[in-house]
Amino acid sequence: MVTPENVKEYIQQGLACEHVFVEGDGRHFEAVIVSNEFEDKGMLQQHQLVYRALGDKMETIHALSMKTLTPAQWANQTISGE
């Protein structure tokens, strides 16, 4: 069974990330991914980068919901959430 830690490692192996948080039950996962590679890209392009990083490992993941952020967006979200 795929664990949240596995999914996190898969993402980090294929995408330069400043922060990755993944939780899930072995089939359904939710991820927050912060990467400089998301700069100047729309949400669809950001998600495509994550799917590309996961590659054929997506076959073992039933569902992945993700929130992709640039480091600046992450910093603003953290500050506004305090």
C-alpha positions in Angstrom: 0.0 0.0 0.0 1.2 3.5 -0.8 1.7 5.7 2.2 1.6 9.5 2.4 5.4 9.4 3.0 5.8 7.5 -0.2 3.8 10.1 -2.2 5.9 12.9 -0.6 9.1 11.2 -1.6 7.9 10.6 -5.1 7.0 14.3 -5.5 10.3 15.4 -4.0 12.3 13.1 -6.3 10.9 14.7 -9.4 10.3 18.3 -8.4 12.4 20.8 -6.5 10.2 21.7 -3.5 10.6 24.0 -0.5 7.7 22.3 1.4 5.6 19.2 0.8 2.9 17.9 3.1 0.9 14.8 2.2 -1.8 13.0 4.1 -4.1 10.2 3.1 -5.5 6.7 3.6 -3.5 4.7 1.1 -5.8 5.4 -1.8 -6.9 9.0 -1.5 -4.3 11.7 -0.8 -4.2 15.4 -0.2 -1.0 17.4 -0.7 0.3 20.9 -0.2 3.3 21.5 -2.4 5.5 24.7 -2.4 8.0 25.1 -5.3 9.8 27.8 -7.1 9.0 25.9 -10.3 5.4 27.1 -10.0 6.4 30.7 -10.6 4.6 32.3 -13.5 2.5 29.2 -14.2 -1.2 28.7 -13.9 -2.8 26.1 -11.6 -3.1 23.6 -14.5 0.5 23.9 -15.4 1.5 23.5 -11.8 -0.5 20.4 -11.4 1.0 19.0 -14.6 4.5 19.5 -13.1 3.4 17.4 -10.0 1.9 14.7 -12.2 5.0 14.6 -14.3 7.1 14.3 -11.1 4.9 11.3 -10.0 5.1 9.7 -13.5 4.0 6.1 -13.6 3.6 6.1 -9.8 0.3 7.7 -10.3 -1.0 4.3 -11.3 -0.8 3.3 -7.6 -2.6 6.4 -6.4 -6.4 6.3 -6.7 -6.9 10.0 -6.1 -4.7 13.0 -5.4 -6.0 16.4 -4.4 -3.4 19.1 -4.3 -2.8 22.7 -3.4 0.2 24.1 -5.3 1.9 27.4 -4.1 4.9 29.4 -4.9 7.1 30.3 -1.9 5.7 33.9 -1.9 2.1 32.5 -1.8 3.0 30.1 1.0 4.6 32.9 3.0 1.5 35.1 2.5 -0.8 32.3 3.5 1.2 31.5 6.6 1.2 35.2 7.7 -2.5 35.7 7.0 -3.3 32.5 8.9 -1.7 33.6 12.1 
